[in-house]
Amino acid sequence: MHDGGHQNSRILVRPVTARLTTDVWVSAYLTRLRLMDIPAFVTSKGDKTAGAVLVKLNTLDGQACAYQRSFDLMTGERAWVELASGPEADVDASVSKQAGFDPDLWVIEVEDKQGRHLLDDPSLS
């Protein structure tokens, strides 16, 4: 029964942090890599707004590493973590497996003999 008065209610307000859409983040990442003369290309294009991103680093010596972004539920922090490393064929198999689980996944391949991927830059976490 409504008494016509104001109801006493609590509103929980959470801070909103703006997140870039995935396609904007990927474009910015590829630009950063190009500025450092690090070749990279998209091998699988996922959902433009919210697709996950996997970065494969090919060191051009038969070895590779794959990184995915992880979210820490306790702290709310995002960080890049290693998904797989070793012979490139093994890393490719891991990447393919992930892509099979997630059709919205973006896969970026970075090629750098020095092992640079720039994911340790805080602005890319």
C-alpha positions in Angstrom: 0.0 0.0 0.0 1.4 3.3 -1.1 1.0 6.1 1.4 1.9 8.9 -1.0 5.0 9.9 1.0 8.6 9.4 0.0 10.0 6.0 0.4 13.3 5.8 2.3 15.7 3.9 0.0 19.4 3.6 -0.3 21.0 4.0 -3.7 24.4 2.3 -4.1 26.5 4.3 -6.4 29.6 2.7 -7.8 32.3 4.7 -9.5 32.3 4.2 -13.3 35.5 3.7 -15.0 35.4 4.3 -18.7 36.7 1.3 -20.7 37.8 1.6 -24.3 36.0 -0.6 -26.8 38.2 -3.4 -27.9 38.7 -2.2 -31.5 39.9 1.2 -30.2 42.3 -0.5 -27.7 43.6 -2.7 -30.5 44.1 0.2 -32.9 46.0 2.2 -30.2 48.2 -0.9 -29.3 49.1 -1.5 -33.0 49.9 2.2 -33.4 52.2 2.1 -30.3 54.0 -1.0 -31.7 54.4 0.7 -35.1 55.9 3.7 -33.5 58.6 1.4 -31.9 59.1 -0.3 -35.2 57.7 -3.6 -33.9 55.7 -5.5 -36.5 52.3 -6.7 -35.5 49.1 -7.7 -37.1 45.6 -8.9 -36.2 45.2 -12.6 -37.0 41.7 -12.9 -35.6 39.2 -10.1 -35.3 36.7 -10.4 -32.4 33.8 -8.4 -31.0 34.4 -4.7 -31.6 33.1 -3.5 -28.3 33.9 -6.1 -25.7 36.0 -9.0 -27.2 38.9 -10.3 -25.2 42.4 -9.8 -26.6 45.2 -12.4 -26.8 48.6 -11.3 -27.8 51.1 -13.8 -29.3 54.7 -12.7 -29.2 56.8 -14.4 -31.9 60.5 -14.0 -31.3 61.3 -15.3 -34.8 63.5 -18.1 -33.5 60.9 -20.8 -33.3 59.7 -19.7 -29.8 56.7 -17.7 -28.8 54.6 -16.6 -25.9 50.9 -15.8 -25.6 49.5 -13.3 -23.2 45.9 -12.6 -22.1 44.5 -9.9 -19.9 43.5 -11.1 -16.5 41.2 -9.3 -14.0 41.9 -9.6 -10.2 38.5 -9.8 -8.5 40.0 -8.8 -5.1 41.8 -5.6 -6.3 39.9 -4.8 -9.5 43.2 -4.5 -11.3 43.8 -5.7 -14.8 47.1 -7.2 -15.8 48.6 -9.2 -18.7 49.5 -12.7 -17.8 51.3 -15.4 -19.8 48.9 -18.0 -21.2 51.5 -20.2 -22.9 55.2 -20.1 -23.9 57.6 -22.4 -25.7 57.8 -23.8 -29.3 55.7 -21.6 -31.6 53.6 -24.6 -32.7 52.6 -25.3 -29.1 51.7 -21.7 -28.5 49.7 -21.6 -31.7 47.8 -24.7 -30.5 47.0 -22.9 -27.2 45.9 -19.8 -29.1 43.7 -21.9 -31.4 42.2 -23.6 -28.4 41.3 -20.3 -26.8 39.8 -19.0 -30.1 37.7 -22.2 -30.2 36.2 -21.3 -26.8 35.6 -17.7 -27.5 34.4 -16.6 -31.0 34.7 -12.9 -29.9 38.4 -13.2 -29.2 40.9 -10.9 -30.9 44.3 -12.3 -31.6 47.3 -10.0 -32.3 50.6 -11.4 -33.4 53.7 -9.4 -32.5 57.0 -10.2 -34.2 60.1 -9.1 -32.4 63.5 -10.8 -32.0 64.1 -8.8 -28.8 60.9 -10.0 -27.2 59.3 -6.6 -27.0 55.5 -6.5 -26.7 54.9 -3.3 -24.7 52.2 -5.0 -22.6 54.1 -4.0 -19.5 53.2 -0.3 -20.2 50.7 0.6 -17.4 48.5 2.4 -19.9 47.9 -0.9 -21.7 46.8 -3.0 -18.7 
